[in-house]
Amino acid sequence: MDEIRLLIALACFMVGVYLIYDLFASGFNVAVLIAGVGLLIAAHYIKPNRSDEEDGSLLWDILDFFIDIPFKTISLLLRGLGRASKGDADGFDL
């Protein structure tokens, strides 16, 4: 069952990456941006969580790592925007 979830997550990841690429290749479209980012986030939540005691193959670990990169980047950007927009935080002074 975990292999099926990982394959579905991989498919969502690949379609999401293609949609983000399509934004640059064919011109900007808000619907394509939302769909691409949504698929990358969905890929993170669909993929199975592997525990340390499971002996997974190196290929599955590499796929798991690459599926997590866009989600971690998106969450880092959103957290940075949240911190910068707070009034009591040390932010940039323009």
N, CA, C and O atoms as a CHARMM CRD file, in Angstrom:
* protein
*
  376
    1    1 MET  N      0.82000  -1.19600   0.00000 PROA 1      0.00000
    2    1 MET  CA     0.00000   0.00000   0.00000 PROA 1      0.00000
    3    1 MET  C      0.86400   1.26000   0.00000 PROA 1      0.00000
    4    1 MET  O      0.52600   2.25200  -0.64500 PROA 1      0.00000
    5    2 ASP  N      1.99500   1.21300   0.73700 PROA 2      0.00000
    6    2 ASP  CA     2.87600   2.37900   0.75500 PROA 2      0.00000
    7    2 ASP  C      3.48600   2.65600  -0.61200 PROA 2      0.00000
    8    2 ASP  O      3.70800   3.81200  -0.97200 PROA 2      0.00000
    9    3 GLU  N      3.75900   1.60300  -1.37300 PROA 3      0.00000
   10    3 GLU  CA     4.32700   1.79400  -2.70300 PROA 3      0.00000
   11    3 GLU  C      3.34200   2.49700  -3.62800 PROA 3      0.00000
   12    3 GLU  O      3.73900   3.32700  -4.44600 PROA 3      0.00000
   13    4 ILE  N      2.06400   2.16800  -3.50300 PROA 4      0.00000
   14    4 ILE  CA     1.03900   2.81900  -4.32300 PROA 4      0.00000
   15    4 ILE  C      0.92400   4.29100  -3.95800 PROA 4      0.00000
   16    4 ILE  O      0.82700   5.14900  -4.83500 PROA 4      0.00000
   17    5 ARG  N      0.93400   4.58100  -2.65800 PROA 5      0.00000
   18    5 ARG  CA     0.87600   5.97800  -2.22500 PROA 5      0.00000
   19    5 ARG  C      2.09300   6.76200  -2.70400 PROA 5      0.00000
   20    5 ARG  O      1.96900   7.92400  -3.09100 PROA 5      0.00000
   21    6 LEU  N      3.27200   6.13100  -2.67900 PROA 6      0.00000
   22    6 LEU  CA     4.47400   6.81200  -3.14800 PROA 6      0.00000
   23    6 LEU  C      4.41200   7.04800  -4.64900 PROA 6      0.00000
   24    6 LEU  O      4.86100   8.09200  -5.12300 PROA 6      0.00000
   25    7 LEU  N      3.86800   6.10400  -5.40900 PROA 7      0.00000
   26    7 LEU  CA     3.73100   6.29700  -6.85100 PROA 7      0.00000
   27    7 LEU  C      2.71900   7.40000  -7.17900 PROA 7      0.00000
   28    7 LEU  O      2.93700   8.17500  -8.11100 PROA 7      0.00000
   29    8 ILE  N      1.62700   7.48000  -6.43100 PROA 8      0.00000
   30    8 ILE  CA     0.65500   8.55900  -6.63000 PROA 8      0.00000
   31    8 ILE  C      1.29100   9.90700  -6.28600 PROA 8      0.00000
   32    8 ILE  O      1.09700  10.89500  -6.99500 PROA 8      0.00000
   33    9 ALA  N      2.05400   9.93400  -5.18800 PROA 9      0.00000
   34    9 ALA  CA     2.74200  11.16600  -4.80300 PROA 9      0.00000
   35    9 ALA  C      3.76700  11.56100  -5.86300 PROA 9      0.00000
   36    9 ALA  O      3.93100  12.74500  -6.15800 PROA 9      0.00000
   37   10 LEU  N      4.44700  10.58700  -6.42800 PROA 10     0.00000
   38   10 LEU  CA     5.41800  10.86900  -7.48400 PROA 10     0.00000
   39   10 LEU  C      4.72400  11.42400  -8.72500 PROA 10     0.00000
   40   10 LEU  O      5.24300  12.33400  -9.37200 PROA 10     0.00000
   41   11 ALA  N      3.56000  10.88300  -9.05700 PROA 11     0.00000
   42   11 ALA  CA     2.80700  11.39600 -10.20400 PROA 11     0.00000
   43   11 ALA  C      2.35400  12.83300  -9.95100 PROA 11     0.00000
   44   11 ALA  O      2.45500  13.67600 -10.84300 PROA 11     0.00000
   45   12 CYS  N      1.85900  13.12000  -8.75100 PROA 12     0.00000
   46   12 CYS  CA     1.46300  14.49900  -8.40600 PROA 12     0.00000
   47   12 CYS  C      2.66500  15.42800  -8.47500 PROA 12     0.00000
   48   12 CYS  O      2.55800  16.55200  -8.96700 PROA 12     0.00000
   49   13 PHE  N      3.81000  14.96200  -7.98400 PROA 13     0.00000
   50   13 PHE  CA     5.03400  15.75700  -8.01500 PROA 13     0.00000
   51   13 PHE  C      5.43700  16.07500  -9.44800 PROA 13     0.00000
   52   13 PHE  O      5.76000  17.22100  -9.75900 PROA 13     0.00000
   53   14 MET  N      5.42200  15.07900 -10.32000 PROA 14     0.00000
   54   14 MET  CA     5.85000  15.29100 -11.69800 PROA 14     0.00000
   55   14 MET  C      4.90200  16.22000 -12.44600 PROA 14     0.00000
   56   14 MET  O      5.35300  17.07200 -13.21200 PROA 14     0.00000
   57   15 VAL  N      3.59700  16.07000 -12.23600 PROA 15     0.00000
   58   15 VAL  CA     2.63700  16.97100 -12.89300 PROA 15     0.00000
   59   15 VAL  C      2.78200  18.38500 -12.33200 PROA 15     0.00000
   60   15 VAL  O      2.69900  19.35500 -13.08600 PROA 15     0.00000
   61   16 GLY  N      2.99600  18.51600 -11.02300 PROA 16     0.00000
   62   16 GLY  CA     3.19500  19.83200 -10.42100 PROA 16     0.00000
   63   16 GLY  C      4.43700  20.52300 -10.95000 PROA 16     0.00000
   64   16 GLY  O      4.40600  21.72300 -11.22300 PROA 16     0.00000
   65   17 VAL  N      5.53200  19.78600 -11.10000 PROA 17     0.00000
   66   17 VAL  CA     6.76400  20.36200 -11.65600 PROA 17     0.00000
   67   17 VAL  C      6.54100  20.77300 -13.10700 PROA 17     0.00000
   68   17 VAL  O      7.01600  21.82600 -13.53300 PROA 17     0.00000
   69   18 TYR  N      5.82300  19.95000 -13.86900 PROA 18     0.00000
   70   18 TYR  CA     5.53400  20.31800 -15.24900 PROA 18     0.00000
   71   18 TYR  C      4.69800  21.59200 -15.32000 PROA 18     0.00000
   72   18 TYR  O      4.95400  22.45300 -16.16200 PROA 18     0.00000
   73   19 LEU  N      3.70100  21.72000 -14.44500 PROA 19     0.00000
   74   19 LEU  CA     2.86400  22.92200 -14.47200 PROA 19     0.00000
   75   19 LEU  C      3.66600  24.16300 -14.10600 PROA 19     0.00000
   76   19 LEU  O      3.44900  25.22900 -14.68300 PROA 19     0.00000
   77   20 ILE  N      4.58500  24.04100 -13.16000 PROA 20     0.00000
   78   20 ILE  CA     5.44000  25.18500 -12.81800 PROA 20     0.00000
   79   20 ILE  C      6.34800  25.52400 -13.99900 PROA 20     0.00000
   80   20 ILE  O      6.55900  26.69900 -14.29700 PROA 20     0.00000
   81   21 TYR  N      6.88800  24.50500 -14.67300 PROA 21     0.00000
   82   21 TYR  CA     7.68700  24.73800 -15.88000 PROA 21     0.00000
   83   21 TYR  C      6.83900  25.41900 -16.95400 PROA 21     0.00000
   84   21 TYR  O      7.31400  26.31900 -17.64800 PROA 21     0.00000
   85   22 ASP  N      5.59500  24.99200 -17.08800 PROA 22     0.00000
   86   22 ASP  CA     4.70100  25.54400 -18.10200 PROA 22     0.00000
   87   22 ASP  C      4.43000  27.02800 -17.85900 PROA 22     0.00000
   88   22 ASP  O      4.18000  27.77900 -18.80200 PROA 22     0.00000
   89   23 LEU  N      4.47900  27.44400 -16.60300 PROA 23     0.00000
   90   23 LEU  CA     4.31100  28.87000 -16.31100 PROA 23     0.00000
   91   23 LEU  C      5.38400  29.70400 -16.99600 PROA 23     0.00000
   92   23 LEU  O      5.10300  30.79100 -17.50000 PROA 23     0.00000
   93   24 PHE  N      6.60500  29.20000 -17.01300 PROA 24     0.00000
   94   24 PHE  CA     7.69900  29.94000 -17.63100 PROA 24     0.00000
   95   24 PHE  C      7.73600  29.74200 -19.14300 PROA 24     0.00000
   96   24 PHE  O      8.14100  30.65100 -19.86800 PROA 24     0.00000
   97   25 ALA  N      7.32700  28.58600 -19.62700 PROA 25     0.00000
   98   25 ALA  CA     7.41000  28.28700 -21.04700 PROA 25     0.00000
   99   25 ALA  C      6.26100  28.91300 -21.85200 PROA 25     0.00000
  100   25 ALA  O      6.47700  29.40100 -22.96100 PROA 25     0.00000
  101   26 SER  N      5.04900  28.90000 -21.29900 PROA 26     0.00000
  102   26 SER  CA     3.88600  29.34700 -22.06800 PROA 26     0.00000
  103   26 SER  C      3.30200  30.66600 -21.60200 PROA 26     0.00000
  104   26 SER  O      2.38300  31.18000 -22.24000 PROA 26     0.00000
  105   27 GLY  N      3.78400  31.21500 -20.54600 PROA 27     0.00000
  106   27 GLY  CA     3.23100  32.45300 -20.01900 PROA 27     0.00000
  107   27 GLY  C      2.51300  32.20400 -18.71100 PROA 27     0.00000
  108   27 GLY  O      2.08100  31.08700 -18.42500 PROA 27     0.00000
  109   28 PHE  N      2.39200  33.24900 -17.92500 PROA 28     0.00000
  110   28 PHE  CA     1.84200  33.12900 -16.58200 PROA 28     0.00000
  111   28 PHE  C      0.32900  32.95900 -16.62400 PROA 28     0.00000
  112   28 PHE  O     -0.36700  33.61100 -17.40200 PROA 28     0.00000
  113   29 ASN  N     -0.16300  32.06500 -15.76500 PROA 29     0.00000
  114   29 ASN  CA    -1.58600  31.84200 -15.60000 PROA 29     0.00000
  115   29 ASN  C     -1.81000  31.49000 -14.13000 PROA 29     0.00000
  116   29 ASN  O     -1.17500  30.57300 -13.60800 PROA 29     0.00000
  117   30 VAL  N     -2.70000  32.20700 -13.46800 PROA 30     0.00000
  118   30 VAL  CA    -2.92800  32.01100 -12.03500 PROA 30     0.00000
  119   30 VAL  C     -3.46200  30.61200 -11.75000 PROA 30     0.00000
  120   30 VAL  O     -3.06900  29.99200 -10.76200 PROA 30     0.00000
  121   31 ALA  N     -4.34900  30.10900 -12.59700 PROA 31     0.00000
  122   31 ALA  CA    -4.91500  28.78100 -12.37200 PROA 31     0.00000
  123   31 ALA  C     -3.84000  27.70000 -12.45200 PROA 31     0.00000
  124   31 ALA  O     -3.85600  26.74700 -11.67200 PROA 31     0.00000
  125   32 VAL  N     -2.91500  27.84500 -13.38300 PROA 32     0.00000
  126   32 VAL  CA    -1.82300  26.87600 -13.50800 PROA 32     0.00000
  127   32 VAL  C     -0.89700  26.96400 -12.29700 PROA 32     0.00000
  128   32 VAL  O     -0.41700  25.94000 -11.81000 PROA 32     0.00000
  129   33 LEU  N     -0.64300  28.17500 -11.80800 PROA 33     0.00000
  130   33 LEU  CA     0.18400  28.35100 -10.61500 PROA 33     0.00000
  131   33 LEU  C     -0.45100  27.68700  -9.40200 PROA 33     0.00000
  132   33 LEU  O      0.22300  26.97100  -8.66100 PROA 33     0.00000
  133   34 ILE  N     -1.73900  27.91900  -9.19600 PROA 34     0.00000
  134   34 ILE  CA    -2.43600  27.31900  -8.05300 PROA 34     0.00000
  135   34 ILE  C     -2.46200  25.79600  -8.17400 PROA 34     0.00000
  136   34 ILE  O     -2.25800  25.09000  -7.18600 PROA 34     0.00000
  137   35 ALA  N     -2.71100  25.29000  -9.37700 PROA 35     0.00000
  138   35 ALA  CA    -2.73800  23.84000  -9.57100 PROA 35     0.00000
  139   35 ALA  C     -1.35600  23.22600  -9.35000 PROA 35     0.00000
  140   35 ALA  O     -1.24400  22.16700  -8.73200 PROA 35     0.00000
  141   36 GLY  N     -0.31600  23.87300  -9.84300 PROA 36     0.00000
  142   36 GLY  CA     1.04000  23.35200  -9.67800 PROA 36     0.00000
  143   36 GLY  C      1.47400  23.32200  -8.22400 PROA 36     0.00000
  144   36 GLY  O      2.00000  22.31700  -7.74600 PROA 36     0.00000
  145   37 VAL  N      1.25400  24.42100  -7.52400 PROA 37     0.00000
  146   37 VAL  CA     1.62100  24.47200  -6.10700 PROA 37     0.00000
  147   37 VAL  C      0.74700  23.51300  -5.30100 PROA 37     0.00000
  148   37 VAL  O      1.23500  22.85300  -4.38300 PROA 37     0.00000
  149   38 GLY  N     -0.53200  23.43400  -5.63600 PROA 38     0.00000
  150   38 GLY  CA    -1.42700  22.50800  -4.94100 PROA 38     0.00000
  151   38 GLY  C     -1.01000  21.05700  -5.12000 PROA 38     0.00000
  152   38 GLY  O     -1.08100  20.27000  -4.17600 PROA 38     0.00000
  153   39 LEU  N     -0.57200  20.69400  -6.33100 PROA 39     0.00000
  154   39 LEU  CA    -0.12000  19.32400  -6.56200 PROA 39     0.00000
  155   39 LEU  C      1.18200  19.02000  -5.83100 PROA 39     0.00000
  156   39 LEU  O      1.37400  17.90100  -5.35500 PROA 39     0.00000
  157   40 LEU  N      2.07400  19.99500  -5.73600 PROA 40     0.00000
  158   40 LEU  CA     3.31600  19.78100  -4.99000 PROA 40     0.00000
  159   40 LEU  C      3.04200  19.60300  -3.50000 PROA 40     0.00000
  160   40 LEU  O      3.67700  18.78000  -2.84100 PROA 40     0.00000
  161   41 ILE  N      2.10100  20.37100  -2.97700 PROA 41     0.00000
  162   41 ILE  CA     1.73400  20.22700  -1.56800 PROA 41     0.00000
  163   41 ILE  C      1.00800  18.90100  -1.35100 PROA 41     0.00000
  164   41 ILE  O      1.24600  18.21500  -0.35700 PROA 41     0.00000
  165   42 ALA  N      0.12100  18.54100  -2.28300 PROA 42     0.00000
  166   42 ALA  CA    -0.59600  17.26400  -2.16800 PROA 42     0.00000
  167   42 ALA  C      0.36700  16.08400  -2.21700 PROA 42     0.00000
  168   42 ALA  O      0.15700  15.08900  -1.52300 PROA 42     0.00000
  169   43 ALA  N      1.41900  16.17800  -3.02600 PROA 43     0.00000
  170   43 ALA  CA     2.40000  15.09700  -3.10600 PROA 43     0.00000
  171   43 ALA  C      3.07100  14.87400  -1.75800 PROA 43     0.00000
  172   43 ALA  O      3.35400  13.73600  -1.38200 PROA 43     0.00000
  173   44 HSD  N      3.32500  15.95100  -1.03300 PROA 44     0.00000
  174   44 HSD  CA     3.93400  15.82000   0.29800 PROA 44     0.00000
  175   44 HSD  C      3.01100  15.08700   1.25800 PROA 44     0.00000
  176   44 HSD  O      3.46300  14.23500   2.02200 PROA 44     0.00000
  177   45 TYR  N      1.73300  15.40500   1.22800 PROA 45     0.00000
  178   45 TYR  CA     0.79400  14.79600   2.16400 PROA 45     0.00000
  179   45 TYR  C      0.35400  13.39500   1.74600 PROA 45     0.00000
  180   45 TYR  O     -0.05800  12.60600   2.59700 PROA 45     0.00000
  181   46 ILE  N      0.43100  13.06900   0.46300 PROA 46     0.00000
  182   46 ILE  CA     0.04900  11.73800  -0.00500 PROA 46     0.00000
  183   46 ILE  C      1.13700  10.71600   0.29400 PROA 46     0.00000
  184   46 ILE  O      0.83800   9.57300   0.64000 PROA 46     0.00000
  185   47 LYS  N      2.39800  11.12000   0.16200 PROA 47     0.00000
  186   47 LYS  CA     3.48500  10.14800   0.33200 PROA 47     0.00000
  187   47 LYS  C      3.46700   9.56800   1.73700 PROA 47     0.00000
  188   47 LYS  O      3.17200  10.27100   2.70400 PROA 47     0.00000
  189   48 PRO  N      3.78400   8.28400   1.84500 PROA 48     0.00000
  190   48 PRO  CA     3.76900   7.64600   3.17600 PROA 48     0.00000
  191   48 PRO  C      4.94400   8.12400   4.02000 PROA 48     0.00000
  192   48 PRO  O      6.02900   8.39100   3.50400 PROA 48     0.00000
  193   49 ASN  N      4.71100   8.22500   5.31300 PROA 49     0.00000
  194   49 ASN  CA     5.78400   8.57100   6.23900 PROA 49     0.00000
  195   49 ASN  C      6.55300   7.31100   6.57500 PROA 49     0.00000
  196   49 ASN  O      5.97700   6.32300   7.03200 PROA 49     0.00000
  197   50 ARG  N      7.83100   7.34800   6.35200 PROA 50     0.00000
  198   50 ARG  CA     8.66800   6.17600   6.62500 PROA 50     0.00000
  199   50 ARG  C      9.26300   6.31200   8.02200 PROA 50     0.00000
  200   50 ARG  O      9.78700   7.36300   8.39100 PROA 50     0.00000
  201   51 SER  N      9.17400   5.24300   8.78100 PROA 51     0.00000
  202   51 SER  CA     9.79100   5.24100  10.10000 PROA 51     0.00000
  203   51 SER  C     11.22500   4.74100   9.97800 PROA 51     0.00000
  204   51 SER  O     11.59600   4.13900   8.97000 PROA 51     0.00000
  205   52 ASP  N     12.01900   4.99000  10.99600 PROA 52     0.00000
  206   52 ASP  CA    13.43000   4.63000  10.96000 PROA 52     0.00000
  207   52 ASP  C     13.65200   3.12200  10.96700 PROA 52     0.00000
  208   52 ASP  O     14.66300   2.64800  10.44900 PROA 52     0.00000
  209   53 GLU  N     12.72600   2.36400  11.54400 PROA 53     0.00000
  210   53 GLU  CA    12.93800   0.92400  11.61700 PROA 53     0.00000
  211   53 GLU  C     12.63200   0.20300  10.31100 PROA 53     0.00000
  212   53 GLU  O     12.99300  -0.96300  10.15200 PROA 53     0.00000
  213   54 GLU  N     11.97000   0.88200   9.37200 PROA 54     0.00000
  214   54 GLU  CA    11.71600   0.26800   8.07300 PROA 54     0.00000
  215   54 GLU  C     12.99800   0.27900   7.25400 PROA 54     0.00000
  216   54 GLU  O     13.73800   1.26300   7.24900 PROA 54     0.00000
  217   55 ASP  N     13.24600  -0.80500   6.57500 PROA 55     0.00000
  218   55 ASP  CA    14.42900  -0.91100   5.73300 PROA 55     0.00000
  219   55 ASP  C     14.01200  -0.65600   4.29300 PROA 55     0.00000
  220   55 ASP  O     13.74600  -1.59600   3.54400 PROA 55     0.00000
  221   56 GLY  N     13.95400   0.61300   3.90600 PROA 56     0.00000
  222   56 GLY  CA    13.55100   0.96800   2.55900 PROA 56     0.00000
  223   56 GLY  C     14.73700   0.94700   1.61800 PROA 56     0.00000
  224   56 GLY  O     15.89100   0.94700   2.04800 PROA 56     0.00000
  225   57 SER  N     14.44500   0.92900   0.35400 PROA 57     0.00000
  226   57 SER  CA    15.51900   0.93600  -0.62900 PROA 57     0.00000
  227   57 SER  C     16.02200   2.36000  -0.82100 PROA 57     0.00000
  228   57 SER  O     15.35300   3.32900  -0.46000 PROA 57     0.00000
  229   58 LEU  N     17.18300   2.46200  -1.38200 PROA 58     0.00000
  230   58 LEU  CA    17.79200   3.76600  -1.62600 PROA 58     0.00000
  231   58 LEU  C     16.96800   4.57300  -2.62500 PROA 58     0.00000
  232   58 LEU  O     16.85900   5.79200  -2.49500 PROA 58     0.00000
  233   59 LEU  N     16.39200   3.90700  -3.61700 PROA 59     0.00000
  234   59 LEU  CA    15.57600   4.59600  -4.62500 PROA 59     0.00000
  235   59 LEU  C     14.36100   5.26100  -3.98000 PROA 59     0.00000
  236   59 LEU  O     14.05200   6.41100  -4.29000 PROA 59     0.00000
  237   60 TRP  N     13.66800   4.54700  -3.08400 PROA 60     0.00000
  238   60 TRP  CA    12.49400   5.13200  -2.43200 PROA 60     0.00000
  239   60 TRP  C     12.89700   6.30200  -1.54300 PROA 60     0.00000
  240   60 TRP  O     12.16400   7.28600  -1.44800 PROA 60     0.00000
  241   61 ASP  N     14.06100   6.20400  -0.88700 PROA 61     0.00000
  242   61 ASP  CA    14.52700   7.30000  -0.03700 PROA 61     0.00000
  243   61 ASP  C     14.86600   8.54200  -0.86600 PROA 61     0.00000
  244   61 ASP  O     14.59300   9.66500  -0.44300 PROA 61     0.00000
  245   62 ILE  N     15.45400   8.34000  -2.03200 PROA 62     0.00000
  246   62 ILE  CA    15.77800   9.46300  -2.91300 PROA 62     0.00000
  247   62 ILE  C     14.49800  10.11400  -3.43800 PROA 62     0.00000
  248   62 ILE  O     14.39500  11.34100  -3.46700 PROA 62     0.00000
  249   63 LEU  N     13.51900   9.29700  -3.85400 PROA 63     0.00000
  250   63 LEU  CA    12.23800   9.84200  -4.31900 PROA 63     0.00000
  251   63 LEU  C     11.53500  10.61000  -3.20500 PROA 63     0.00000
  252   63 LEU  O     10.95900  11.67200  -3.44300 PROA 63     0.00000
  253   64 ASP  N     11.58600  10.07400  -2.00200 PROA 64     0.00000
  254   64 ASP  CA    10.98400  10.73400  -0.84400 PROA 64     0.00000
  255   64 ASP  C     11.63300  12.09600  -0.60100 PROA 64     0.00000
  256   64 ASP  O     10.94800  13.07100  -0.29300 PROA 64     0.00000
  257   65 PHE  N     12.94600  12.15400  -0.74100 PROA 65     0.00000
  258   65 PHE  CA    13.67600  13.40400  -0.54900 PROA 65     0.00000
  259   65 PHE  C     13.27700  14.44800  -1.59300 PROA 65     0.00000
  260   65 PHE  O     13.03100  15.60500  -1.25200 PROA 65     0.00000
  261   66 PHE  N     13.21100  14.04000  -2.86300 PROA 66     0.00000
  262   66 PHE  CA    12.87800  14.99100  -3.92000 PROA 66     0.00000
  263   66 PHE  C     11.42400  15.45600  -3.85100 PROA 66     0.00000
  264   66 PHE  O     11.12400  16.58800  -4.22900 PROA 66     0.00000
  265   67 ILE  N     10.53500  14.61700  -3.38200 PROA 67     0.00000
  266   67 ILE  CA     9.13800  15.03200  -3.22700 PROA 67     0.00000
  267   67 ILE  C      9.01000  16.06400  -2.11400 PROA 67     0.00000
  268   67 ILE  O      8.13900  16.93200  -2.17400 PROA 67     0.00000
  269   68 ASP  N      9.87200  15.98000  -1.09400 PROA 68     0.00000
  270   68 ASP  CA     9.80300  16.90500   0.03300 PROA 68     0.00000
  271   68 ASP  C     10.43000  18.27300  -0.24300 PROA 68     0.00000
  272   68 ASP  O     10.07700  19.24200   0.42900 PROA 68     0.00000
  273   69 ILE  N     11.34000  18.38500  -1.19800 PROA 69     0.00000
  274   69 ILE  CA    12.02900  19.64600  -1.44900 PROA 69     0.00000
  275   69 ILE  C     11.06200  20.78800  -1.76800 PROA 69     0.00000
  276   69 ILE  O     11.16600  21.83600  -1.13000 PROA 69     0.00000
  277   70 PRO  N     10.12300  20.65100  -2.72300 PROA 70     0.00000
  278   70 PRO  CA     9.22900  21.78700  -3.01000 PROA 70     0.00000
  279   70 PRO  C      8.35300  22.17400  -1.82000 PROA 70     0.00000
  280   70 PRO  O      8.11700  23.36000  -1.58900 PROA 70     0.00000
  281   71 PHE  N      7.86600  21.18100  -1.05900 PROA 71     0.00000
  282   71 PHE  CA     7.02300  21.49600   0.08900 PROA 71     0.00000
  283   71 PHE  C      7.80300  22.26900   1.14200 PROA 71     0.00000
  284   71 PHE  O      7.29400  23.23900   1.70400 PROA 71     0.00000
  285   72 LYS  N      9.02000  21.85400   1.40900 PROA 72     0.00000
  286   72 LYS  CA     9.83400  22.55200   2.39900 PROA 72     0.00000
  287   72 LYS  C     10.16800  23.96700   1.94000 PROA 72     0.00000
  288   72 LYS  O     10.22300  24.88800   2.75500 PROA 72     0.00000
  289   73 THR  N     10.39100  24.14500   0.63800 PROA 73     0.00000
  290   73 THR  CA    10.66800  25.47300   0.09800 PROA 73     0.00000
  291   73 THR  C      9.43900  26.37600   0.21700 PROA 73     0.00000
  292   73 THR  O      9.55300  27.52900   0.63100 PROA 73     0.00000
  293   74 ILE  N      8.27800  25.85800  -0.14300 PROA 74     0.00000
  294   74 ILE  CA     7.03600  26.63800  -0.05300 PROA 74     0.00000
  295   74 ILE  C      6.73900  27.00500   1.39000 PROA 74     0.00000
  296   74 ILE  O      6.37000  28.14500   1.67100 PROA 74     0.00000
  297   75 SER  N      6.89400  26.05600   2.31200 PROA 75     0.00000
  298   75 SER  CA     6.61200  26.35100   3.71800 PROA 75     0.00000
  299   75 SER  C      7.61900  27.33700   4.28900 PROA 75     0.00000
  300   75 SER  O      7.25700  28.17100   5.11900 PROA 75     0.00000
  301   76 LEU  N      8.88400  27.25900   3.86100 PROA 76     0.00000
  302   76 LEU  CA     9.89000  28.21200   4.32500 PROA 76     0.00000
  303   76 LEU  C      9.55800  29.62300   3.85000 PROA 76     0.00000
  304   76 LEU  O      9.68400  30.58200   4.61200 PROA 76     0.00000
  305   77 LEU  N      9.13400  29.75300   2.59300 PROA 77     0.00000
  306   77 LEU  CA     8.76200  31.06900   2.06700 PROA 77     0.00000
  307   77 LEU  C      7.54200  31.64200   2.78800 PROA 77     0.00000
  308   77 LEU  O      7.51700  32.82800   3.11800 PROA 77     0.00000
  309   78 LEU  N      6.54400  30.81500   3.03000 PROA 78     0.00000
  310   78 LEU  CA     5.33700  31.29500   3.71200 PROA 78     0.00000
  311   78 LEU  C      5.63300  31.67800   5.15900 PROA 78     0.00000
  312   78 LEU  O      5.08100  32.65600   5.66200 PROA 78     0.00000
  313   79 ARG  N      6.49300  30.92200   5.83100 PROA 79     0.00000
  314   79 ARG  CA     6.86700  31.28200   7.20300 PROA 79     0.00000
  315   79 ARG  C      7.65600  32.57900   7.22900 PROA 79     0.00000
  316   79 ARG  O      7.48100  33.39600   8.13300 PROA 79     0.00000
  317   80 GLY  N      8.52000  32.77300   6.24700 PROA 80     0.00000
  318   80 GLY  CA     9.27500  34.01400   6.16500 PROA 80     0.00000
  319   80 GLY  C      8.38000  35.21500   5.92500 PROA 80     0.00000
  320   80 GLY  O      8.59400  36.28000   6.50400 PROA 80     0.00000
  321   81 LEU  N      7.37600  35.04800   5.07200 PROA 81     0.00000
  322   81 LEU  CA     6.42200  36.13500   4.84100 PROA 81     0.00000
  323   81 LEU  C      5.60900  36.42500   6.09800 PROA 81     0.00000
  324   81 LEU  O      5.31400  37.58100   6.40100 PROA 81     0.00000
  325   82 GLY  N      5.25300  35.37900   6.82200 PROA 82     0.00000
  326   82 GLY  CA     4.49600  35.57100   8.06300 PROA 82     0.00000
  327   82 GLY  C      5.29100  36.30100   9.11600 PROA 82     0.00000
  328   82 GLY  O      4.76100  37.16200   9.81700 PROA 82     0.00000
  329   83 ARG  N      6.55700  35.96400   9.23200 PROA 83     0.00000
  330   83 ARG  CA     7.40700  36.64100  10.22200 PROA 83     0.00000
  331   83 ARG  C      7.66900  38.07900   9.83200 PROA 83     0.00000
  332   83 ARG  O      7.70300  38.96100  10.69000 PROA 83     0.00000
  333   84 ALA  N      7.85700  38.32700   8.53400 PROA 84     0.00000
  334   84 ALA  CA     8.14500  39.68100   8.07800 PROA 84     0.00000
  335   84 ALA  C      6.93000  40.58800   8.21800 PROA 84     0.00000
  336   84 ALA  O      7.08200  41.79900   8.37600 PROA 84     0.00000
  337   85 SER  N      5.73300  40.02600   8.16200 PROA 85     0.00000
  338   85 SER  CA     4.53100  40.85100   8.22200 PROA 85     0.00000
  339   85 SER  C      4.08600  41.15200   9.65200 PROA 85     0.00000
  340   85 SER  O      3.21200  41.99400   9.85300 PROA 85     0.00000
  341   86 LYS  N      4.66300  40.48700  10.64200 PROA 86     0.00000
  342   86 LYS  CA     4.30100  40.76800  12.03000 PROA 86     0.00000
  343   86 LYS  C      4.86800  42.12100  12.43900 PROA 86     0.00000
  344   86 LYS  O      5.98200  42.47800  12.05600 PROA 86     0.00000
  345   87 GLY  N      4.11200  42.85400  13.20400 PROA 87     0.00000
  346   87 GLY  CA     4.54200  44.18100  13.60300 PROA 87     0.00000
  347   87 GLY  C      5.63600  44.18300  14.65500 PROA 87     0.00000
  348   87 GLY  O      6.46800  45.09000  14.66800 PROA 87     0.00000
  349   88 ASP  N      5.65900  43.19600  15.53600 PROA 88     0.00000
  350   88 ASP  CA     6.63700  43.17600  16.61200 PROA 88     0.00000
  351   88 ASP  C      7.92700  42.44700  16.24900 PROA 88     0.00000
  352   88 ASP  O      8.85900  42.41800  17.05200 PROA 88     0.00000
  353   89 ALA  N      7.99800  41.87300  15.08700 PROA 89     0.00000
  354   89 ALA  CA     9.20500  41.13300  14.67900 PROA 89     0.00000
  355   89 ALA  C     10.22100  42.09800  14.11000 PROA 89     0.00000
  356   89 ALA  O      9.88100  43.16500  13.59900 PROA 89     0.00000
  357   90 ASP  N     11.47500  41.69800  14.21000 PROA 90     0.00000
  358   90 ASP  CA    12.54700  42.49300  13.59500 PROA 90     0.00000
  359   90 ASP  C     12.54300  42.19100  12.11000 PROA 90     0.00000
  360   90 ASP  O     12.94200  41.10500  11.68900 PROA 90     0.00000
  361   91 GLY  N     12.10600  43.12000  11.34200 PROA 91     0.00000
  362   91 GLY  CA    12.01600  42.93200   9.90700 PROA 91     0.00000
  363   91 GLY  C     12.85800  43.96900   9.19400 PROA 91     0.00000
  364   91 GLY  O     13.69000  44.64400   9.80000 PROA 91     0.00000
  365   92 PHE  N     12.63600  44.08100   7.93800 PROA 92     0.00000
  366   92 PHE  CA    13.35400  45.04700   7.14200 PROA 92     0.00000
  367   92 PHE  C     12.69600  46.40900   7.31000 PROA 92     0.00000
  368   92 PHE  O     11.47100  46.52500   7.29600 PROA 92     0.00000
  369   93 ASP  N     13.52000  47.43700   7.46900 PROA 93     0.00000
  370   93 ASP  CA    13.01900  48.80800   7.54400 PROA 93     0.00000
  371   93 ASP  C     13.30800  49.48700   6.23300 PROA 93     0.00000
  372   93 ASP  O     14.46000  49.60100   5.81400 PROA 93     0.00000
  373   94 LEU  N     12.25500  49.93700   5.59100 PROA 94     0.00000
  374   94 LEU  CA    12.43300  50.63000   4.31700 PROA 94     0.00000
  375   94 LEU  C     12.24700  52.09200   4.49300 PROA 94     0.00000
  376   94 LEU  O     12.35800  52.84900   3.52900 PROA 94     0.00000
